[in-house]
């Protein structure tokens, strides 16, 4: 059993679909939210770099498949998160293929 298939974290993904609004926007998708097992690790810290400026905490989500795109909503650890950019898709064999997405806390 792979670490990708038995991750300790349960993540709920609310996928988005593209909208033809002339700006390349997205809206919440018509489907149901997707719950998946993943491994979530910190990517950046919540420490301040310069006095008066705070950096938001970001995490990386490692999953076998991550059905989300930019600005998709993610629920994890009792908070709502947004996907930052496109998730990265790593190919290879069936055992090694996985997705990695960066999430940032909303609000």
C-alpha positions in Angstrom: 0.0 0.0 0.0 1.4 3.4 -1.0 1.7 6.4 1.2 -0.4 8.2 -1.3 -3.3 5.8 -0.9 -3.3 5.8 2.9 -2.6 9.5 3.7 -3.6 10.5 7.3 -5.6 13.6 6.1 -9.2 13.7 4.8 -9.6 16.5 2.3 -12.9 17.6 0.7 -12.5 19.2 -2.7 -15.3 21.3 -4.4 -14.3 21.3 -8.1 -14.9 24.3 -10.3 -15.8 24.5 -14.0 -14.7 27.1 -16.5 -17.1 30.0 -17.3 -17.2 31.7 -20.7 -17.3 35.2 -19.3 -14.5 36.6 -21.5 -12.0 36.6 -18.6 -11.4 32.9 -18.1 -13.3 32.7 -14.8 -14.5 29.7 -12.9 -17.6 28.9 -10.8 -18.5 26.1 -8.5 -19.0 22.8 -10.4 -22.4 21.0 -10.7 -21.1 17.8 -9.2 -20.8 16.7 -5.6 -17.8 17.5 -3.4 -15.1 14.8 -3.6 -13.6 13.5 -0.3 -10.1 11.9 -0.7 -7.2 10.7 1.4 -4.1 12.8 1.1 -1.0 13.8 2.9 -0.9 17.5 3.7 2.5 19.1 4.6 3.4 22.8 5.3 4.9 24.7 2.4 5.5 28.1 4.0 5.3 29.4 7.5 3.2 32.0 9.2 6.1 34.0 10.3 6.5 37.6 9.4 9.3 38.5 7.1 9.4 42.3 7.3 7.9 44.2 10.3 4.2 44.8 9.7 3.8 42.1 6.9 2.5 38.7 7.5 2.9 35.8 5.1 -0.1 33.5 4.9 0.5 29.8 5.6 0.4 27.5 2.6 0.3 23.8 2.5 1.0 21.2 -0.2 -1.5 18.4 -0.7 -0.1 15.2 -2.1 -2.8 12.8 -3.4 -3.2 10.0 -6.0 -5.6 12.3 -7.9 -6.6 15.8 -7.0 -9.7 16.9 -9.0 -9.3 20.7 -8.6 -8.1 23.7 -10.5 -7.1 27.2 -9.6 -9.4 28.8 -6.9 -11.2 25.5 -6.2 -12.5 25.4 -2.6 -10.9 22.8 -0.3 -12.0 21.9 3.2 -9.4 20.5 5.5 -8.6 20.7 9.3 -11.9 22.6 9.9 -10.9 25.5 7.6 -11.6 26.5 4.1 -8.7 26.8 1.7 -8.2 27.9 -1.9 -6.0 26.1 -4.5 -3.2 28.3 -5.6 -2.4 27.9 -9.3 -2.8 24.6 -11.2 -2.1 21.4 -9.4 1.0 19.6 -10.6 0.5 16.2 -12.2 3.4 13.7 -11.9 3.2 10.8 -14.2 5.3 7.7 -14.3 4.1 4.2 -13.4 0.7 3.6 -11.7 2.5 3.3 -8.4 4.3 6.6 -8.7 1.7 8.8 -10.4 0.3 11.6 -8.1 -0.9 15.2 -7.9 0.5 18.0 -5.8 -1.5 21.2 -5.1 -0.7 24.2 -3.0 -3.5 25.5 -0.8 -3.8 28.8 1.0 -6.2 29.7 3.8 -9.2 31.8 2.7 -10.3 34.9 4.6 
